[in-house]
Amino acid sequence: MVAQVMNLDRIAEMGKEKGYVVEQDVDYGAGQIDIVWNIGVHHAVPDIKCGFVATEPDSGTGSKDAEDNQLSLRKIEEAAFRGIRSGLDKVYIVTDNEEMAKSVSGKIEWLASHGSLLRLDAVAVGFSPGQVERAVIKPSQKRVPKGKKTKRATGSHGPRFNRDKSKRGRINKQKRPPHGVM
């Protein structure tokens, strides 16, 4: 965890170098945010708040997150929503390495693809201080090359949903009493 602390210190320094007001270890009521950059745009516009939430892969729960460079969906959601509930405009989930950051961003994109009122991929992203590539979430249309997508196998929903749609109507009409008869 010592490397994580040094990475967070470097993030705070980068914010100060850019002229941002930097807060460390703050709690706006929804849990601890490790670093917040307050970016002033204009005196009439509220500051943009970018928060950095460090992940804790080895929390003593028997998890092997650090070994396989994967964080659980629960940890990712918890970190992202802690930042959102704290009023941050953007939440960067800080990981130990670039591979884990890509995994976090992929899981955020997966969560967002399942539909909700909140576009989680517009608010949160995985980030590693030593990351070379830009920390953005790529839609599946751009990540998966054409022709590589697989269709889901039919038959997983049972016979009721896999019937020919033209037969459904005929079956339902046979079961209904004639119009006007009770």
DRENVEX-338457 format. One record per residue (C-alpha): x, y, z. Coordinates in Angstrom, 2 decimals. Layout:
REM DRENVEX-338457
<node><X>X</X><Y>Y</Y><Z>Z</Z></node>
...
END
This chain:
REM DRENVEX-338457
<node><X>0.00</X><Y>0.00</Y><Z>0.00</Z></node>
<node><X>3.05</X><Y>2.25</Y><Z>0.25</Z></node>
<node><X>3.18</X><Y>2.56</Y><Z>-3.57</Z></node>
<node><X>-0.47</X><Y>3.64</Y><Z>-3.56</Z></node>
<node><X>0.25</X><Y>6.44</Y><Z>-1.04</Z></node>
<node><X>3.14</X><Y>7.73</Y><Z>-3.19</Z></node>
<node><X>0.91</X><Y>7.67</Y><Z>-6.28</Z></node>
<node><X>-1.75</X><Y>9.68</Y><Z>-4.45</Z></node>
<node><X>0.86</X><Y>12.21</Y><Z>-3.35</Z></node>
<node><X>1.95</X><Y>12.60</Y><Z>-6.96</Z></node>
<node><X>-1.69</X><Y>13.15</Y><Z>-8.06</Z></node>
<node><X>-2.06</X><Y>15.89</Y><Z>-5.43</Z></node>
<node><X>1.19</X><Y>17.52</Y><Z>-6.61</Z></node>
<node><X>0.03</X><Y>17.43</Y><Z>-10.25</Z></node>
<node><X>-3.18</X><Y>19.25</Y><Z>-9.30</Z></node>
<node><X>-1.27</X><Y>21.92</Y><Z>-7.41</Z></node>
<node><X>1.14</X><Y>22.35</Y><Z>-10.35</Z></node>
<node><X>-1.84</X><Y>23.01</Y><Z>-12.64</Z></node>
<node><X>-3.13</X><Y>25.67</Y><Z>-10.25</Z></node>
<node><X>-6.11</X><Y>23.71</Y><Z>-8.87</Z></node>
<node><X>-7.21</X><Y>23.88</Y><Z>-5.26</Z></node>
<node><X>-6.40</X><Y>20.41</Y><Z>-3.92</Z></node>
<node><X>-8.08</X><Y>18.78</Y><Z>-0.92</Z></node>
<node><X>-6.84</X><Y>15.52</Y><Z>0.56</Z></node>
<node><X>-8.69</X><Y>12.94</Y><Z>2.67</Z></node>
<node><X>-12.02</X><Y>14.75</Y><Z>2.64</Z></node>
<node><X>-15.46</X><Y>13.44</Y><Z>3.49</Z></node>
<node><X>-18.47</X><Y>15.30</Y><Z>2.08</Z></node>
<node><X>-20.87</X><Y>12.98</Y><Z>3.88</Z></node>
<node><X>-20.77</X><Y>9.83</Y><Z>1.74</Z></node>
<node><X>-17.35</X><Y>8.45</Y><Z>2.64</Z></node>
<node><X>-13.71</X><Y>9.35</Y><Z>2.28</Z></node>
<node><X>-12.43</X><Y>10.79</Y><Z>-0.98</Z></node>
<node><X>-8.64</X><Y>10.58</Y><Z>-1.14</Z></node>
<node><X>-8.00</X><Y>13.63</Y><Z>-3.35</Z></node>
<node><X>-10.28</X><Y>16.31</Y><Z>-4.83</Z></node>
<node><X>-9.20</X><Y>18.79</Y><Z>-7.48</Z></node>
<node><X>-11.37</X><Y>21.93</Y><Z>-7.43</Z></node>
<node><X>-11.03</X><Y>23.40</Y><Z>-10.91</Z></node>
<node><X>-12.16</X><Y>27.01</Y><Z>-11.14</Z></node>
<node><X>-13.62</X><Y>27.81</Y><Z>-14.55</Z></node>
<node><X>-15.29</X><Y>31.18</Y><Z>-14.01</Z></node>
<node><X>-16.34</X><Y>33.11</Y><Z>-10.90</Z></node>
<node><X>-20.02</X><Y>32.72</Y><Z>-11.89</Z></node>
<node><X>-19.74</X><Y>28.95</Y><Z>-12.38</Z></node>
<node><X>-19.27</X><Y>26.45</Y><Z>-9.54</Z></node>
<node><X>-15.89</X><Y>24.72</Y><Z>-9.42</Z></node>
<node><X>-15.59</X><Y>21.43</Y><Z>-11.24</Z></node>
<node><X>-14.76</X><Y>18.74</Y><Z>-8.69</Z></node>
<node><X>-12.65</X><Y>15.81</Y><Z>-9.85</Z></node>
<node><X>-12.17</X><Y>13.17</Y><Z>-7.19</Z></node>
<node><X>-9.63</X><Y>10.39</Y><Z>-6.94</Z></node>
<node><X>-10.68</X><Y>7.35</Y><Z>-4.91</Z></node>
<node><X>-7.96</X><Y>4.80</Y><Z>-4.25</Z></node>
<node><X>-8.91</X><Y>1.15</Y><Z>-4.40</Z></node>
<node><X>-8.07</X><Y>-1.18</Y><Z>-1.59</Z></node>
<node><X>-7.42</X><Y>-4.56</Y><Z>-3.19</Z></node>
<node><X>-6.27</X><Y>-6.34</Y><Z>-0.05</Z></node>
<node><X>-8.86</X><Y>-5.44</Y><Z>2.55</Z></node>
<node><X>-8.44</X><Y>-8.66</Y><Z>4.53</Z></node>
<node><X>-11.58</X><Y>-10.26</Y><Z>3.09</Z></node>
<node><X>-9.69</X><Y>-13.08</Y><Z>1.39</Z></node>
<node><X>-9.86</X><Y>-11.29</Y><Z>-1.94</Z></node>
<node><X>-7.05</X><Y>-11.78</Y><Z>-4.41</Z></node>
<node><X>-7.68</X><Y>-8.59</Y><Z>-6.40</Z></node>
<node><X>-4.00</X><Y>-7.66</Y><Z>-6.59</Z></node>
<node><X>-3.00</X><Y>-11.12</Y><Z>-7.79</Z></node>
<node><X>-5.26</X><Y>-11.22</Y><Z>-10.85</Z></node>
<node><X>-5.48</X><Y>-7.43</Y><Z>-11.51</Z></node>
<node><X>-9.27</X><Y>-7.48</Y><Z>-11.17</Z></node>
<node><X>-11.49</X><Y>-5.58</Y><Z>-8.78</Z></node>
<node><X>-14.92</X><Y>-6.86</Y><Z>-7.89</Z></node>
<node><X>-17.99</X><Y>-5.06</Y><Z>-9.24</Z></node>
<node><X>-18.98</X><Y>-4.32</Y><Z>-5.65</Z></node>
<node><X>-15.73</X><Y>-2.43</Y><Z>-4.95</Z></node>
<node><X>-15.96</X><Y>-0.51</Y><Z>-8.22</Z></node>
<node><X>-19.60</X><Y>0.49</Y><Z>-7.64</Z></node>
<node><X>-18.88</X><Y>1.46</Y><Z>-4.05</Z></node>
<node><X>-15.99</X><Y>3.73</Y><Z>-5.03</Z></node>
<node><X>-17.88</X><Y>5.33</Y><Z>-7.93</Z></node>
<node><X>-21.06</X><Y>5.96</Y><Z>-5.98</Z></node>
<node><X>-19.14</X><Y>7.27</Y><Z>-2.97</Z></node>
<node><X>-17.80</X><Y>9.98</Y><Z>-5.29</Z></node>
<node><X>-21.17</X><Y>10.62</Y><Z>-6.94</Z></node>
<node><X>-22.98</X><Y>10.92</Y><Z>-3.60</Z></node>
<node><X>-20.24</X><Y>13.31</Y><Z>-2.48</Z></node>
<node><X>-21.13</X><Y>15.67</Y><Z>-5.32</Z></node>
<node><X>-18.09</X><Y>15.07</Y><Z>-7.51</Z></node>
<node><X>-18.38</X><Y>15.82</Y><Z>-11.22</Z></node>
<node><X>-15.87</X><Y>13.13</Y><Z>-12.20</Z></node>
<node><X>-14.61</X><Y>10.15</Y><Z>-10.21</Z></node>
<node><X>-11.27</X><Y>8.53</Y><Z>-11.00</Z></node>
<node><X>-10.86</X><Y>5.13</Y><Z>-9.40</Z></node>
<node><X>-7.12</X><Y>4.92</Y><Z>-8.76</Z></node>
<node><X>-5.55</X><Y>1.48</Y><Z>-9.16</Z></node>
<node><X>-2.07</X><Y>0.07</Y><Z>-8.69</Z></node>
<node><X>-1.32</X><Y>-0.51</Y><Z>-12.37</Z></node>
<node><X>-2.57</X><Y>0.16</Y><Z>-15.89</Z></node>
<node><X>-3.93</X><Y>-3.35</Y><Z>-16.42</Z></node>
<node><X>-6.17</X><Y>-3.06</Y><Z>-13.36</Z></node>
<node><X>-7.26</X><Y>0.44</Y><Z>-14.48</Z></node>
<node><X>-8.35</X><Y>-0.96</Y><Z>-17.86</Z></node>
<node><X>-10.24</X><Y>-3.73</Y><Z>-16.09</Z></node>
<node><X>-12.03</X><Y>-1.18</Y><Z>-13.88</Z></node>
<node><X>-12.97</X><Y>0.95</Y><Z>-16.91</Z></node>
<node><X>-14.25</X><Y>-2.14</Y><Z>-18.73</Z></node>
<node><X>-16.42</X><Y>-3.14</Y><Z>-15.80</Z></node>
<node><X>-17.80</X><Y>0.40</Y><Z>-15.55</Z></node>
<node><X>-18.69</X><Y>0.26</Y><Z>-19.26</Z></node>
<node><X>-20.33</X><Y>-3.14</Y><Z>-18.70</Z></node>
<node><X>-22.38</X><Y>-1.76</Y><Z>-15.80</Z></node>
<node><X>-23.46</X><Y>1.23</Y><Z>-17.91</Z></node>
<node><X>-24.48</X><Y>-1.01</Y><Z>-20.82</Z></node>
<node><X>-27.14</X><Y>-2.68</Y><Z>-18.68</Z></node>
<node><X>-29.15</X><Y>0.51</Y><Z>-18.51</Z></node>
<node><X>-29.94</X><Y>2.74</Y><Z>-15.60</Z></node>
<node><X>-30.95</X><Y>6.30</Y><Z>-14.92</Z></node>
<node><X>-27.30</X><Y>7.22</Y><Z>-14.39</Z></node>
<node><X>-24.66</X><Y>6.79</Y><Z>-17.10</Z></node>
<node><X>-21.91</X><Y>5.54</Y><Z>-14.80</Z></node>
<node><X>-19.44</X><Y>5.54</Y><Z>-17.68</Z></node>
<node><X>-19.87</X><Y>9.32</Y><Z>-18.06</Z></node>
<node><X>-18.94</X><Y>9.94</Y><Z>-14.44</Z></node>
<node><X>-16.38</X><Y>7.31</Y><Z>-13.42</Z></node>
<node><X>-13.30</X><Y>5.74</Y><Z>-14.99</Z></node>
<node><X>-10.36</X><Y>3.59</Y><Z>-13.89</Z></node>
<node><X>-7.01</X><Y>5.36</Y><Z>-13.64</Z></node>
<node><X>-3.44</X><Y>4.49</Y><Z>-12.76</Z></node>
<node><X>-0.88</X><Y>7.26</Y><Z>-12.12</Z></node>
<node><X>1.68</X><Y>5.44</Y><Z>-14.28</Z></node>
<node><X>-0.82</X><Y>4.94</Y><Z>-17.09</Z></node>
<node><X>0.44</X><Y>5.65</Y><Z>-20.62</Z></node>
<node><X>-2.84</X><Y>5.53</Y><Z>-22.58</Z></node>
<node><X>-5.65</X><Y>8.04</Y><Z>-22.07</Z></node>
<node><X>-8.13</X><Y>6.96</Y><Z>-19.37</Z></node>
<node><X>-11.34</X><Y>6.74</Y><Z>-21.39</Z></node>
<node><X>-14.03</X><Y>4.15</Y><Z>-21.77</Z></node>
<node><X>-14.39</X><Y>2.80</Y><Z>-25.27</Z></node>
<node><X>-17.86</X><Y>1.65</Y><Z>-26.36</Z></node>
<node><X>-18.09</X><Y>-2.03</Y><Z>-27.27</Z></node>
<node><X>-18.60</X><Y>-1.07</Y><Z>-30.94</Z></node>
<node><X>-15.06</X><Y>0.32</Y><Z>-30.95</Z></node>
<node><X>-13.45</X><Y>-2.29</Y><Z>-28.68</Z></node>
<node><X>-14.69</X><Y>-5.40</Y><Z>-30.51</Z></node>
<node><X>-13.63</X><Y>-5.66</Y><Z>-34.16</Z></node>
<node><X>-16.36</X><Y>-6.24</Y><Z>-36.75</Z></node>
<node><X>-17.22</X><Y>-9.88</Y><Z>-37.26</Z></node>
<node><X>-15.94</X><Y>-10.89</Y><Z>-33.82</Z></node>
<node><X>-19.22</X><Y>-10.49</Y><Z>-31.95</Z></node>
<node><X>-21.03</X><Y>-13.67</Y><Z>-31.05</Z></node>
<node><X>-24.76</X><Y>-14.15</Y><Z>-30.99</Z></node>
<node><X>-26.36</X><Y>-15.45</Y><Z>-27.86</Z></node>
<node><X>-27.65</X><Y>-18.96</Y><Z>-28.11</Z></node>
<node><X>-31.39</X><Y>-19.18</Y><Z>-28.34</Z></node>
<node><X>-33.16</X><Y>-21.65</Y><Z>-26.17</Z></node>
<node><X>-31.94</X><Y>-20.31</Y><Z>-22.86</Z></node>
<node><X>-35.33</X><Y>-18.79</Y><Z>-22.02</Z></node>
<node><X>-37.36</X><Y>-21.95</Y><Z>-22.51</Z></node>
<node><X>-40.00</X><Y>-22.93</Y><Z>-25.06</Z></node>
<node><X>-42.42</X><Y>-20.11</Y><Z>-24.25</Z></node>
<node><X>-40.07</X><Y>-17.41</Y><Z>-25.57</Z></node>
<node><X>-38.45</X><Y>-19.41</Y><Z>-28.36</Z></node>
<node><X>-41.62</X><Y>-20.14</Y><Z>-30.34</Z></node>
<node><X>-42.12</X><Y>-18.69</Y><Z>-33.74</Z></node>
<node><X>-43.83</X><Y>-15.32</Y><Z>-33.18</Z></node>
<node><X>-46.47</X><Y>-16.07</Y><Z>-35.82</Z></node>
<node><X>-47.57</X><Y>-19.14</Y><Z>-33.85</Z></node>
<node><X>-47.92</X><Y>-17.20</Y><Z>-30.59</Z></node>
<node><X>-50.83</X><Y>-15.18</Y><Z>-31.91</Z></node>
<node><X>-52.68</X><Y>-18.25</Y><Z>-33.18</Z></node>
<node><X>-52.29</X><Y>-20.06</Y><Z>-29.88</Z></node>
<node><X>-53.54</X><Y>-17.07</Y><Z>-27.91</Z></node>
<node><X>-56.53</X><Y>-16.61</Y><Z>-30.27</Z></node>
<node><X>-57.54</X><Y>-20.24</Y><Z>-29.82</Z></node>
<node><X>-57.59</X><Y>-19.89</Y><Z>-26.03</Z></node>
<node><X>-59.66</X><Y>-16.69</Y><Z>-26.03</Z></node>
<node><X>-63.47</X><Y>-16.94</Y><Z>-26.20</Z></node>
<node><X>-65.10</X><Y>-15.41</Y><Z>-29.29</Z></node>
<node><X>-65.59</X><Y>-11.66</Y><Z>-29.17</Z></node>
<node><X>-68.65</X><Y>-10.68</Y><Z>-27.13</Z></node>
<node><X>-69.07</X><Y>-14.09</Y><Z>-25.46</Z></node>
<node><X>-68.48</X><Y>-14.32</Y><Z>-21.74</Z></node>
END
